[in-house]
Amino acid sequence: MKERVIVLLLTYAIVLLPDIRACRKAALRDKTIYYAFVALSVYYSIDYLTIRELPDMHTAVDHLLTGPARQIVNYLKVKPA
């Protein structure tokens, strides 16, 4: 567990520290996208550290798009005459 924490802290330090200046001068849209990726990265890091089976991106997309996809397929089905 300690190894994982150390590796993640070093990785975040190497990646985030140089970007601090760039983020201060960046546009709002760029900051939003960057921080969204950082939040996603932190989420997966927590999953990695705690060894829990937290929902991943496939599960989230599956829950979001299964219903609309089925509605589209049902709408496009042609009943035999």
PDB file with SEQRES, HELIX, SHEET and CRYST1 records, atoms N, CA, C and O in Angstrom:
SEQRES   1 A   81  MET LYS GLU ARG VAL ILE VAL LEU LEU LEU THR TYR ALA          
SEQRES   2 A   81  ILE VAL LEU LEU PRO ASP ILE ARG ALA CYS ARG LYS ALA          
SEQRES   3 A   81  ALA LEU ARG ASP LYS THR ILE TYR TYR ALA PHE VAL ALA          
SEQRES   4 A   81  LEU SER VAL TYR TYR SER ILE ASP TYR LEU THR ILE ARG          
SEQRES   5 A   81  GLU LEU PRO ASP MET HIS THR ALA VAL ASP HIS LEU LEU          
SEQRES   6 A   81  THR GLY PRO ALA ARG GLN ILE VAL ASN TYR LEU LYS VAL          
SEQRES   7 A   81  LYS PRO ALA                                                  
HELIX    1 AA1 LYS A    2  LEU A   16  1                                  15    
HELIX    2 AA2 ASP A   19  LYS A   25  1                                   7    
HELIX    3 AA3 LEU A   28  THR A   50  1                                  23    
HELIX    4 AA4 MET A   57  LEU A   76  1                                  20    
CRYST1    1.000    1.000    1.000  90.00  90.00  90.00 P 1           1          
ATOM      1  N   MET A   1       0.827  -1.197   0.000  1.00  0.00           N  
ATOM      2  CA  MET A   1       0.000   0.000   0.000  1.00  0.00           C  
ATOM      3  C   MET A   1       0.866   1.253   0.000  1.00  0.00           C  
ATOM      4  O   MET A   1       0.581   2.207  -0.724  1.00  0.00           O  
ATOM      5  N   LYS A   2       1.923   1.254   0.809  1.00  0.00           N  
ATOM      6  CA  LYS A   2       2.798   2.423   0.870  1.00  0.00           C  
ATOM      7  C   LYS A   2       3.495   2.655  -0.459  1.00  0.00           C  
ATOM      8  O   LYS A   2       3.689   3.796  -0.878  1.00  0.00           O  
ATOM      9  N   GLU A   3       3.872   1.563  -1.122  1.00  0.00           N  
ATOM     10  CA  GLU A   3       4.522   1.699  -2.425  1.00  0.00           C  
ATOM     11  C   GLU A   3       3.598   2.382  -3.416  1.00  0.00           C  
ATOM     12  O   GLU A   3       4.017   3.266  -4.163  1.00  0.00           O  
ATOM     13  N   ARG A   4       2.358   1.974  -3.417  1.00  0.00           N  
ATOM     14  CA  ARG A   4       1.392   2.559  -4.348  1.00  0.00           C  
ATOM     15  C   ARG A   4       1.192   4.043  -4.082  1.00  0.00           C  
ATOM     16  O   ARG A   4       1.122   4.839  -5.018  1.00  0.00           O  
ATOM     17  N   VAL A   5       1.100   4.416  -2.821  1.00  0.00           N  
ATOM     18  CA  VAL A   5       0.928   5.830  -2.477  1.00  0.00           C  
ATOM     19  C   VAL A   5       2.136   6.634  -2.939  1.00  0.00           C  
ATOM     20  O   VAL A   5       1.983   7.712  -3.515  1.00  0.00           O  
ATOM     21  N   ILE A   6       3.319   6.122  -2.692  1.00  0.00           N  
ATOM     22  CA  ILE A   6       4.538   6.824  -3.089  1.00  0.00           C  
ATOM     23  C   ILE A   6       4.607   6.974  -4.607  1.00  0.00           C  
ATOM     24  O   ILE A   6       4.937   8.044  -5.118  1.00  0.00           O  
ATOM     25  N   VAL A   7       4.296   5.903  -5.317  1.00  0.00           N  
ATOM     26  CA  VAL A   7       4.330   5.958  -6.782  1.00  0.00           C  
ATOM     27  C   VAL A   7       3.319   6.978  -7.302  1.00  0.00           C  
ATOM     28  O   VAL A   7       3.637   7.765  -8.194  1.00  0.00           O  
ATOM     29  N   LEU A   8       2.127   6.969  -6.761  1.00  0.00           N  
ATOM     30  CA  LEU A   8       1.108   7.919  -7.224  1.00  0.00           C  
ATOM     31  C   LEU A   8       1.470   9.359  -6.870  1.00  0.00           C  
ATOM     32  O   LEU A   8       1.274  10.261  -7.684  1.00  0.00           O  
ATOM     33  N   LEU A   9       1.992   9.582  -5.675  1.00  0.00           N  
ATOM     34  CA  LEU A   9       2.401  10.940  -5.307  1.00  0.00           C  
ATOM     35  C   LEU A   9       3.516  11.450  -6.213  1.00  0.00           C  
ATOM     36  O   LEU A   9       3.483  12.600  -6.650  1.00  0.00           O  
ATOM     37  N   LEU A  10       4.487  10.613  -6.494  1.00  0.00           N  
ATOM     38  CA  LEU A  10       5.558  11.017  -7.411  1.00  0.00           C  
ATOM     39  C   LEU A  10       5.022  11.282  -8.814  1.00  0.00           C  
ATOM     40  O   LEU A  10       5.418  12.248  -9.468  1.00  0.00           O  
ATOM     41  N   THR A  11       4.132  10.430  -9.263  1.00  0.00           N  
ATOM     42  CA  THR A  11       3.564  10.612 -10.601  1.00  0.00           C  
ATOM     43  C   THR A  11       2.780  11.916 -10.686  1.00  0.00           C  
ATOM     44  O   THR A  11       2.936  12.675 -11.642  1.00  0.00           O  
ATOM     45  N   TYR A  12       1.943  12.176  -9.695  1.00  0.00           N  
ATOM     46  CA  TYR A  12       1.173  13.428  -9.713  1.00  0.00           C  
ATOM     47  C   TYR A  12       2.095  14.638  -9.587  1.00  0.00           C  
ATOM     48  O   TYR A  12       1.860  15.660 -10.230  1.00  0.00           O  
ATOM     49  N   ALA A  13       3.124  14.535  -8.780  1.00  0.00           N  
ATOM     50  CA  ALA A  13       4.058  15.655  -8.647  1.00  0.00           C  
ATOM     51  C   ALA A  13       4.759  15.936  -9.969  1.00  0.00           C  
ATOM     52  O   ALA A  13       4.900  17.093 -10.366  1.00  0.00           O  
ATOM     53  N   ILE A  14       5.194  14.894 -10.646  1.00  0.00           N  
ATOM     54  CA  ILE A  14       5.888  15.067 -11.923  1.00  0.00           C  
ATOM     55  C   ILE A  14       4.954  15.635 -12.987  1.00  0.00           C  
ATOM     56  O   ILE A  14       5.369  16.450 -13.811  1.00  0.00           O  
ATOM     57  N   VAL A  15       3.718  15.213 -12.969  1.00  0.00           N  
ATOM     58  CA  VAL A  15       2.780  15.644 -14.004  1.00  0.00           C  
ATOM     59  C   VAL A  15       2.162  17.009 -13.693  1.00  0.00           C  
ATOM     60  O   VAL A  15       2.052  17.853 -14.582  1.00  0.00           O  
ATOM     61  N   LEU A  16       1.763  17.229 -12.449  1.00  0.00           N  
ATOM     62  CA  LEU A  16       0.979  18.427 -12.134  1.00  0.00           C  
ATOM     63  C   LEU A  16       1.819  19.667 -11.835  1.00  0.00           C  
ATOM     64  O   LEU A  16       1.403  20.775 -12.172  1.00  0.00           O  
ATOM     65  N   LEU A  17       2.966  19.515 -11.223  1.00  0.00           N  
ATOM     66  CA  LEU A  17       3.746  20.700 -10.857  1.00  0.00           C  
ATOM     67  C   LEU A  17       4.143  21.563 -12.057  1.00  0.00           C  
ATOM     68  O   LEU A  17       4.010  22.785 -11.974  1.00  0.00           O  
ATOM     69  N   PRO A  18       4.615  21.003 -13.152  1.00  0.00           N  
ATOM     70  CA  PRO A  18       4.927  21.865 -14.296  1.00  0.00           C  
ATOM     71  C   PRO A  18       3.695  22.523 -14.919  1.00  0.00           C  
ATOM     72  O   PRO A  18       3.811  23.567 -15.559  1.00  0.00           O  
ATOM     73  N   ASP A  19       2.533  21.929 -14.739  1.00  0.00           N  
ATOM     74  CA  ASP A  19       1.322  22.462 -15.362  1.00  0.00           C  
ATOM     75  C   ASP A  19       0.655  23.569 -14.560  1.00  0.00           C  
ATOM     76  O   ASP A  19      -0.284  24.194 -15.053  1.00  0.00           O  
ATOM     77  N   ILE A  20       1.106  23.828 -13.358  1.00  0.00           N  
ATOM     78  CA  ILE A  20       0.451  24.837 -12.524  1.00  0.00           C  
ATOM     79  C   ILE A  20       0.512  26.210 -13.179  1.00  0.00           C  
ATOM     80  O   ILE A  20      -0.499  26.910 -13.243  1.00  0.00           O  
ATOM     81  N   ARG A  21       1.684  26.604 -13.664  1.00  0.00           N  
ATOM     82  CA  ARG A  21       1.811  27.920 -14.319  1.00  0.00           C  
ATOM     83  C   ARG A  21       0.976  27.992 -15.587  1.00  0.00           C  
ATOM     84  O   ARG A  21       0.318  28.997 -15.855  1.00  0.00           O  
ATOM     85  N   ALA A  22       1.010  26.930 -16.352  1.00  0.00           N  
ATOM     86  CA  ALA A  22       0.253  26.916 -17.600  1.00  0.00           C  
ATOM     87  C   ALA A  22      -1.250  26.993 -17.334  1.00  0.00           C  
ATOM     88  O   ALA A  22      -1.982  27.627 -18.094  1.00  0.00           O  
ATOM     89  N   CYS A  23      -1.708  26.358 -16.271  1.00  0.00           N  
ATOM     90  CA  CYS A  23      -3.137  26.386 -15.958  1.00  0.00           C  
ATOM     91  C   CYS A  23      -3.591  27.756 -15.476  1.00  0.00           C  
ATOM     92  O   CYS A  23      -4.733  28.149 -15.711  1.00  0.00           O  
ATOM     93  N   ARG A  24      -2.717  28.477 -14.813  1.00  0.00           N  
ATOM     94  CA  ARG A  24      -3.094  29.818 -14.348  1.00  0.00           C  
ATOM     95  C   ARG A  24      -3.365  30.747 -15.520  1.00  0.00           C  
ATOM     96  O   ARG A  24      -4.249  31.601 -15.449  1.00  0.00           O  
ATOM     97  N   LYS A  25      -2.610  30.585 -16.594  1.00  0.00           N  
ATOM     98  CA  LYS A  25      -2.751  31.464 -17.752  1.00  0.00           C  
ATOM     99  C   LYS A  25      -3.727  30.928 -18.791  1.00  0.00           C  
ATOM    100  O   LYS A  25      -4.033  31.619 -19.762  1.00  0.00           O  
ATOM    101  N   ALA A  26      -4.216  29.720 -18.604  1.00  0.00           N  
ATOM    102  CA  ALA A  26      -5.072  29.080 -19.602  1.00  0.00           C  
ATOM    103  C   ALA A  26      -6.483  29.646 -19.566  1.00  0.00           C  
ATOM    104  O   ALA A  26      -6.912  30.256 -18.586  1.00  0.00           O  
ATOM    105  N   ALA A  27      -7.177  29.427 -20.651  1.00  0.00           N  
ATOM    106  CA  ALA A  27      -8.580  29.849 -20.744  1.00  0.00           C  
ATOM    107  C   ALA A  27      -9.451  28.936 -19.884  1.00  0.00           C  
ATOM    108  O   ALA A  27      -9.036  27.841 -19.504  1.00  0.00           O  
ATOM    109  N   LEU A  28     -10.642  29.393 -19.588  1.00  0.00           N  
ATOM    110  CA  LEU A  28     -11.552  28.642 -18.727  1.00  0.00           C  
ATOM    111  C   LEU A  28     -11.884  27.268 -19.309  1.00  0.00           C  
ATOM    112  O   LEU A  28     -11.951  26.278 -18.580  1.00  0.00           O  
ATOM    113  N   ARG A  29     -12.089  27.215 -20.613  1.00  0.00           N  
ATOM    114  CA  ARG A  29     -12.411  25.938 -21.258  1.00  0.00           C  
ATOM    115  C   ARG A  29     -11.258  24.945 -21.088  1.00  0.00           C  
ATOM    116  O   ARG A  29     -11.482  23.774 -20.782  1.00  0.00           O  
ATOM    117  N   ASP A  30     -10.043  25.413 -21.287  1.00  0.00           N  
ATOM    118  CA  ASP A  30      -8.875  24.547 -21.135  1.00  0.00           C  
ATOM    119  C   ASP A  30      -8.726  24.060 -19.692  1.00  0.00           C  
ATOM    120  O   ASP A  30      -8.402  22.897 -19.452  1.00  0.00           O  
ATOM    121  N   LYS A  31      -8.964  24.948 -18.749  1.00  0.00           N  
ATOM    122  CA  LYS A  31      -8.889  24.559 -17.333  1.00  0.00           C  
ATOM    123  C   LYS A  31      -9.933  23.502 -17.001  1.00  0.00           C  
ATOM    124  O   LYS A  31      -9.648  22.535 -16.296  1.00  0.00           O  
ATOM    125  N   THR A  32     -11.133  23.694 -17.509  1.00  0.00           N  
ATOM    126  CA  THR A  32     -12.214  22.755 -17.233  1.00  0.00           C  
ATOM    127  C   THR A  32     -11.875  21.364 -17.754  1.00  0.00           C  
ATOM    128  O   THR A  32     -12.068  20.370 -17.054  1.00  0.00           O  
ATOM    129  N   ILE A  33     -11.379  21.296 -18.962  1.00  0.00           N  
ATOM    130  CA  ILE A  33     -11.015  20.006 -19.545  1.00  0.00           C  
ATOM    131  C   ILE A  33      -9.860  19.381 -18.773  1.00  0.00           C  
ATOM    132  O   ILE A  33      -9.884  18.186 -18.479  1.00  0.00           O  
ATOM    133  N   TYR A  34      -8.865  20.171 -18.449  1.00  0.00           N  
ATOM    134  CA  TYR A  34      -7.699  19.663 -17.736  1.00  0.00           C  
ATOM    135  C   TYR A  34      -8.099  19.121 -16.359  1.00  0.00           C  
ATOM    136  O   TYR A  34      -7.690  18.026 -15.976  1.00  0.00           O  
ATOM    137  N   TYR A  35      -8.893  19.887 -15.628  1.00  0.00           N  
ATOM    138  CA  TYR A  35      -9.293  19.450 -14.292  1.00  0.00           C  
ATOM    139  C   TYR A  35     -10.259  18.267 -14.337  1.00  0.00           C  
ATOM    140  O   TYR A  35     -10.306  17.478 -13.393  1.00  0.00           O  
ATOM    141  N   ALA A  36     -11.024  18.130 -15.410  1.00  0.00           N  
ATOM    142  CA  ALA A  36     -11.875  16.951 -15.566  1.00  0.00           C  
ATOM    143  C   ALA A  36     -11.009  15.698 -15.708  1.00  0.00           C  
ATOM    144  O   ALA A  36     -11.304  14.658 -15.119  1.00  0.00           O  
ATOM    145  N   PHE A  37      -9.941  15.811 -16.497  1.00  0.00           N  
ATOM    146  CA  PHE A  37      -9.023  14.670 -16.628  1.00  0.00           C  
ATOM    147  C   PHE A  37      -8.298  14.387 -15.321  1.00  0.00           C  
ATOM    148  O   PHE A  37      -8.053  13.227 -14.987  1.00  0.00           O  
ATOM    149  N   VAL A  38      -7.957  15.423 -14.587  1.00  0.00           N  
ATOM    150  CA  VAL A  38      -7.308  15.216 -13.284  1.00  0.00           C  
ATOM    151  C   VAL A  38      -8.272  14.524 -12.326  1.00  0.00           C  
ATOM    152  O   VAL A  38      -7.875  13.614 -11.598  1.00  0.00           O  
ATOM    153  N   ALA A  39      -9.532  14.947 -12.319  1.00  0.00           N  
ATOM    154  CA  ALA A  39     -10.525  14.314 -11.441  1.00  0.00           C  
ATOM    155  C   ALA A  39     -10.719  12.842 -11.806  1.00  0.00           C  
ATOM    156  O   ALA A  39     -10.829  11.992 -10.923  1.00  0.00           O  
ATOM    157  N   LEU A  40     -10.760  12.544 -13.093  1.00  0.00           N  
ATOM    158  CA  LEU A  40     -10.881  11.157 -13.537  1.00  0.00           C  
ATOM    159  C   LEU A  40      -9.656  10.350 -13.114  1.00  0.00           C  
ATOM    160  O   LEU A  40      -9.773   9.199 -12.694  1.00  0.00           O  
ATOM    161  N   SER A  41      -8.507  10.953 -13.225  1.00  0.00           N  
ATOM    162  CA  SER A  41      -7.268  10.294 -12.813  1.00  0.00           C  
ATOM    163  C   SER A  41      -7.254  10.025 -11.310  1.00  0.00           C  
ATOM    164  O   SER A  41      -6.826   8.957 -10.871  1.00  0.00           O  
ATOM    165  N   VAL A  42      -7.717  10.984 -10.530  1.00  0.00           N  
ATOM    166  CA  VAL A  42      -7.782  10.794  -9.072  1.00  0.00           C  
ATOM    167  C   VAL A  42      -8.769   9.689  -8.726  1.00  0.00           C  
ATOM    168  O   VAL A  42      -8.518   8.892  -7.822  1.00  0.00           O  
ATOM    169  N   TYR A  43      -9.873   9.636  -9.429  1.00  0.00           N  
ATOM    170  CA  TYR A  43     -10.861   8.572  -9.198  1.00  0.00           C  
ATOM    171  C   TYR A  43     -10.236   7.200  -9.425  1.00  0.00           C  
ATOM    172  O   TYR A  43     -10.379   6.301  -8.596  1.00  0.00           O  
ATOM    173  N   TYR A  44      -9.546   7.045 -10.548  1.00  0.00           N  
ATOM    174  CA  TYR A  44      -8.906   5.761 -10.830  1.00  0.00           C  
ATOM    175  C   TYR A  44      -7.754   5.479  -9.879  1.00  0.00           C  
ATOM    176  O   TYR A  44      -7.467   4.316  -9.598  1.00  0.00           O  
ATOM    177  N   SER A  45      -7.095   6.503  -9.383  1.00  0.00           N  
ATOM    178  CA  SER A  45      -6.032   6.299  -8.397  1.00  0.00           C  
ATOM    179  C   SER A  45      -6.601   5.780  -7.084  1.00  0.00           C  
ATOM    180  O   SER A  45      -6.009   4.910  -6.446  1.00  0.00           O  
ATOM    181  N   ILE A  46      -7.738   6.310  -6.688  1.00  0.00           N  
ATOM    182  CA  ILE A  46      -8.389   5.824  -5.464  1.00  0.00           C  
ATOM    183  C   ILE A  46      -8.795   4.366  -5.644  1.00  0.00           C  
ATOM    184  O   ILE A  46      -8.641   3.554  -4.732  1.00  0.00           O  
ATOM    185  N   ASP A  47      -9.310   4.042  -6.818  1.00  0.00           N  
ATOM    186  CA  ASP A  47      -9.657   2.655  -7.103  1.00  0.00           C  
ATOM    187  C   ASP A  47      -8.413   1.768  -7.042  1.00  0.00           C  
ATOM    188  O   ASP A  47      -8.473   0.653  -6.523  1.00  0.00           O  
ATOM    189  N   TYR A  48      -7.309   2.246  -7.557  1.00  0.00           N  
ATOM    190  CA  TYR A  48      -6.050   1.493  -7.541  1.00  0.00           C  
ATOM    191  C   TYR A  48      -5.526   1.323  -6.118  1.00  0.00           C  
ATOM    192  O   TYR A  48      -5.037   0.251  -5.763  1.00  0.00           O  
ATOM    193  N   LEU A  49      -5.622   2.362  -5.307  1.00  0.00           N  
ATOM    194  CA  LEU A  49      -5.096   2.297  -3.940  1.00  0.00           C  
ATOM    195  C   LEU A  49      -5.938   1.417  -3.021  1.00  0.00           C  
ATOM    196  O   LEU A  49      -5.401   0.661  -2.211  1.00  0.00           O  
ATOM    197  N   THR A  50      -7.231   1.515  -3.148  1.00  0.00           N  
ATOM    198  CA  THR A  50      -8.104   0.798  -2.223  1.00  0.00           C  
ATOM    199  C   THR A  50      -8.455  -0.604  -2.701  1.00  0.00           C  
ATOM    200  O   THR A  50      -9.038  -1.386  -1.949  1.00  0.00           O  
ATOM    201  N   ILE A  51      -8.110  -0.928  -3.929  1.00  0.00           N  
ATOM    202  CA  ILE A  51      -8.379  -2.226  -4.540  1.00  0.00           C  
ATOM    203  C   ILE A  51      -9.869  -2.568  -4.436  1.00  0.00           C  
ATOM    204  O   ILE A  51     -10.236  -3.704  -4.138  1.00  0.00           O  
ATOM    205  N   ARG A  52     -10.692  -1.598  -4.679  1.00  0.00           N  
ATOM    206  CA  ARG A  52     -12.137  -1.819  -4.733  1.00  0.00           C  
ATOM    207  C   ARG A  52     -12.548  -1.948  -6.185  1.00  0.00           C  
ATOM    208  O   ARG A  52     -11.838  -1.515  -7.093  1.00  0.00           O  
ATOM    209  N   GLU A  53     -13.670  -2.534  -6.379  1.00  0.00           N  
ATOM    210  CA  GLU A  53     -14.196  -2.649  -7.733  1.00  0.00           C  
ATOM    211  C   GLU A  53     -15.176  -1.501  -7.967  1.00  0.00           C  
ATOM    212  O   GLU A  53     -16.385  -1.713  -8.055  1.00  0.00           O  
ATOM    213  N   LEU A  54     -14.644  -0.297  -8.065  1.00  0.00           N  
ATOM    214  CA  LEU A  54     -15.481   0.858  -8.343  1.00  0.00           C  
ATOM    215  C   LEU A  54     -15.923   0.817  -9.806  1.00  0.00           C  
ATOM    216  O   LEU A  54     -15.234   0.235 -10.643  1.00  0.00           O  
ATOM    217  N   PRO A  55     -17.052   1.421 -10.115  1.00  0.00           N  
ATOM    218  CA  PRO A  55     -17.506   1.418 -11.505  1.00  0.00           C  
ATOM    219  C   PRO A  55     -16.474   2.090 -12.418  1.00  0.00           C  
ATOM    220  O   PRO A  55     -15.933   3.146 -12.092  1.00  0.00           O  
ATOM    221  N   ASP A  56     -16.214   1.463 -13.555  1.00  0.00           N  
ATOM    222  CA  ASP A  56     -15.270   2.038 -14.487  1.00  0.00           C  
ATOM    223  C   ASP A  56     -16.019   2.746 -15.615  1.00  0.00           C  
ATOM    224  O   ASP A  56     -17.246   2.839 -15.595  1.00  0.00           O  
ATOM    225  N   MET A  57     -15.274   3.239 -16.590  1.00  0.00           N  
ATOM    226  CA  MET A  57     -15.886   4.020 -17.663  1.00  0.00           C  
ATOM    227  C   MET A  57     -16.864   3.171 -18.485  1.00  0.00           C  
ATOM    228  O   MET A  57     -17.908   3.667 -18.909  1.00  0.00           O  
ATOM    229  N   HIS A  58     -16.533   1.912 -18.707  1.00  0.00           N  
ATOM    230  CA  HIS A  58     -17.423   1.052 -19.490  1.00  0.00           C  
ATOM    231  C   HIS A  58     -18.784   0.923 -18.813  1.00  0.00           C  
ATOM    232  O   HIS A  58     -19.817   0.980 -19.480  1.00  0.00           O  
ATOM    233  N   THR A  59     -18.787   0.754 -17.510  1.00  0.00           N  
ATOM    234  CA  THR A  59     -20.044   0.625 -16.771  1.00  0.00           C  
ATOM    235  C   THR A  59     -20.839   1.927 -16.829  1.00  0.00           C  
ATOM    236  O   THR A  59     -22.055   1.901 -17.013  1.00  0.00           O  
ATOM    237  N   ALA A  60     -20.167   3.052 -16.675  1.00  0.00           N  
ATOM    238  CA  ALA A  60     -20.851   4.348 -16.723  1.00  0.00           C  
ATOM    239  C   ALA A  60     -21.472   4.589 -18.096  1.00  0.00           C  
ATOM    240  O   ALA A  60     -22.626   5.006 -18.191  1.00  0.00           O  
ATOM    241  N   VAL A  61     -20.717   4.331 -19.150  1.00  0.00           N  
ATOM    242  CA  VAL A  61     -21.240   4.525 -20.502  1.00  0.00           C  
ATOM    243  C   VAL A  61     -22.375   3.548 -20.772  1.00  0.00           C  
ATOM    244  O   VAL A  61     -23.365   3.906 -21.409  1.00  0.00           O  
ATOM    245  N   ASP A  62     -22.236   2.329 -20.295  1.00  0.00           N  
ATOM    246  CA  ASP A  62     -23.293   1.331 -20.473  1.00  0.00           C  
ATOM    247  C   ASP A  62     -24.589   1.793 -19.825  1.00  0.00           C  
ATOM    248  O   ASP A  62     -25.654   1.678 -20.430  1.00  0.00           O  
ATOM    249  N   HIS A  63     -24.516   2.310 -18.614  1.00  0.00           N  
ATOM    250  CA  HIS A  63     -25.722   2.792 -17.926  1.00  0.00           C  
ATOM    251  C   HIS A  63     -26.319   4.013 -18.621  1.00  0.00           C  
ATOM    252  O   HIS A  63     -27.539   4.161 -18.679  1.00  0.00           O  
ATOM    253  N   LEU A  64     -25.464   4.884 -19.146  1.00  0.00           N  
ATOM    254  CA  LEU A  64     -25.964   6.098 -19.783  1.00  0.00           C  
ATOM    255  C   LEU A  64     -26.582   5.854 -21.156  1.00  0.00           C  
ATOM    256  O   LEU A  64     -27.557   6.511 -21.520  1.00  0.00           O  
ATOM    257  N   LEU A  65     -26.030   4.924 -21.915  1.00  0.00           N  
ATOM    258  CA  LEU A  65     -26.431   4.803 -23.311  1.00  0.00           C  
ATOM    259  C   LEU A  65     -27.283   3.587 -23.646  1.00  0.00           C  
ATOM    260  O   LEU A  65     -27.800   3.503 -24.760  1.00  0.00           O  
ATOM    261  N   THR A  66     -27.448   2.648 -22.729  1.00  0.00           N  
ATOM    262  CA  THR A  66     -28.226   1.449 -23.050  1.00  0.00           C  
ATOM    263  C   THR A  66     -29.689   1.782 -23.326  1.00  0.00           C  
ATOM    264  O   THR A  66     -30.261   1.300 -24.304  1.00  0.00           O  
ATOM    265  N   GLY A  67     -30.289   2.588 -22.484  1.00  0.00           N  
ATOM    266  CA  GLY A  67     -31.700   2.946 -22.674  1.00  0.00           C  
ATOM    267  C   GLY A  67     -31.955   3.676 -23.986  1.00  0.00           C  
ATOM    268  O   GLY A  67     -32.816   3.250 -24.755  1.00  0.00           O  
ATOM    269  N   PRO A  68     -31.230   4.770 -24.270  1.00  0.00           N  
ATOM    270  CA  PRO A  68     -31.446   5.460 -25.549  1.00  0.00           C  
ATOM    271  C   PRO A  68     -31.140   4.575 -26.764  1.00  0.00           C  
ATOM    272  O   PRO A  68     -31.822   4.671 -27.784  1.00  0.00           O  
ATOM    273  N   ALA A  69     -30.129   3.723 -26.661  1.00  0.00           N  
ATOM    274  CA  ALA A  69     -29.802   2.840 -27.789  1.00  0.00           C  
ATOM    275  C   ALA A  69     -30.941   1.867 -28.053  1.00  0.00           C  
ATOM    276  O   ALA A  69     -31.281   1.618 -29.209  1.00  0.00           O  
ATOM    277  N   ARG A  70     -31.532   1.318 -27.006  1.00  0.00           N  
ATOM    278  CA  ARG A  70     -32.661   0.405 -27.198  1.00  0.00           C  
ATOM    279  C   ARG A  70     -33.871   1.121 -27.788  1.00  0.00           C  
ATOM    280  O   ARG A  70     -34.591   0.556 -28.610  1.00  0.00           O  
ATOM    281  N   GLN A  71     -34.093   2.365 -27.367  1.00  0.00           N  
ATOM    282  CA  GLN A  71     -35.209   3.131 -27.931  1.00  0.00           C  
ATOM    283  C   GLN A  71     -35.006   3.363 -29.422  1.00  0.00           C  
ATOM    284  O   GLN A  71     -35.955   3.260 -30.199  1.00  0.00           O  
ATOM    285  N   ILE A  72     -33.783   3.673 -29.828  1.00  0.00           N  
ATOM    286  CA  ILE A  72     -33.501   3.899 -31.242  1.00  0.00           C  
ATOM    287  C   ILE A  72     -33.718   2.603 -32.025  1.00  0.00           C  
ATOM    288  O   ILE A  72     -34.335   2.621 -33.090  1.00  0.00           O  
ATOM    289  N   VAL A  73     -33.219   1.491 -31.511  1.00  0.00           N  
ATOM    290  CA  VAL A  73     -33.378   0.209 -32.212  1.00  0.00           C  
ATOM    291  C   VAL A  73     -34.841  -0.147 -32.319  1.00  0.00           C  
ATOM    292  O   VAL A  73     -35.285  -0.586 -33.380  1.00  0.00           O  
ATOM    293  N   ASN A  74     -35.611   0.027 -31.250  1.00  0.00           N  
ATOM    294  CA  ASN A  74     -37.047  -0.287 -31.315  1.00  0.00           C  
ATOM    295  C   ASN A  74     -37.780   0.628 -32.292  1.00  0.00           C  
ATOM    296  O   ASN A  74     -38.726   0.192 -32.948  1.00  0.00           O  
ATOM    297  N   TYR A  75     -37.368   1.865 -32.397  1.00  0.00           N  
ATOM    298  CA  TYR A  75     -37.985   2.806 -33.314  1.00  0.00           C  
ATOM    299  C   TYR A  75     -37.700   2.413 -34.755  1.00  0.00           C  
ATOM    300  O   TYR A  75     -38.554   2.568 -35.627  1.00  0.00           O  
ATOM    301  N   LEU A  76     -36.498   1.903 -35.004  1.00  0.00           N  
ATOM    302  CA  LEU A  76     -36.106   1.576 -36.379  1.00  0.00           C  
ATOM    303  C   LEU A  76     -36.502   0.180 -36.829  1.00  0.00           C  
ATOM    304  O   LEU A  76     -36.324  -0.152 -38.001  1.00  0.00           O  
ATOM    305  N   LYS A  77     -37.031  -0.647 -35.940  1.00  0.00           N  
ATOM    306  CA  LYS A  77     -37.458  -1.997 -36.339  1.00  0.00           C  
ATOM    307  C   LYS A  77     -38.660  -1.902 -37.266  1.00  0.00           C  
ATOM    308  O   LYS A  77     -39.587  -1.118 -37.063  1.00  0.00           O  
ATOM    309  N   VAL A  78     -38.595  -2.728 -38.277  1.00  0.00           N  
ATOM    310  CA  VAL A  78     -39.703  -2.774 -39.249  1.00  0.00           C  
ATOM    311  C   VAL A  78     -40.474  -4.066 -39.003  1.00  0.00           C  
ATOM    312  O   VAL A  78     -39.910  -5.160 -39.022  1.00  0.00           O  
ATOM    313  N   LYS A  79     -41.750  -3.917 -38.776  1.00  0.00           N  
ATOM    314  CA  LYS A  79     -42.597  -5.096 -38.568  1.00  0.00           C  
ATOM    315  C   LYS A  79     -42.935  -5.705 -39.913  1.00  0.00           C  
ATOM    316  O   LYS A  79     -43.292  -4.993 -40.852  1.00  0.00           O  
ATOM    317  N   PRO A  80     -42.823  -7.036 -40.010  1.00  0.00           N  
ATOM    318  CA  PRO A  80     -43.154  -7.669 -41.293  1.00  0.00           C  
ATOM    319  C   PRO A  80     -44.644  -7.498 -41.630  1.00  0.00           C  
ATOM    320  O   PRO A  80     -45.513  -7.562 -40.761  1.00  0.00           O  
ATOM    321  N   ALA A  81     -44.893  -7.283 -42.899  1.00  0.00           N  
ATOM    322  CA  ALA A  81     -46.280  -7.052 -43.333  1.00  0.00           C  
ATOM    323  C   ALA A  81     -47.018  -8.311 -43.614  1.00  0.00           C  
ATOM    324  O   ALA A  81     -48.191  -8.269 -43.987  1.00  0.00           O  
TER     325      ALA A  81                                                      
END                                                                             
